[in-house]
Amino acid sequence: MSKQKSSGLLPYPVIVAATYGDVDAINAVLKHYEGYICALSTRRLYDENGQPYMCVDEGLRRRLEAKLTAKILTFNVA
């Protein structure tokens, strides 16, 4: 196992490739942050009986992914 994998960091070449618009690299960044994005977009909802349950707000999840993608493309690695 590489040091980058064990530390939970994205490899630098992937970050650079993502900033240049490489679709596979952007998808790798989105995959890396998938759990965090899901956690941020989780909402408490209530069923018809008033019982709470947790659910991922898919609209919010997509908006967060879109914002991350936009920031990746404008990120300056130099």
Secondary structure, 3 states (H helix, E strand, C coil): CCHHHHHCCCCHHHHHHHHCCCHHHHHHHHHHCHHHHHHHCEEEEECCCCCEEEEECHHHHHHHHHHHHHHHHHCCCC
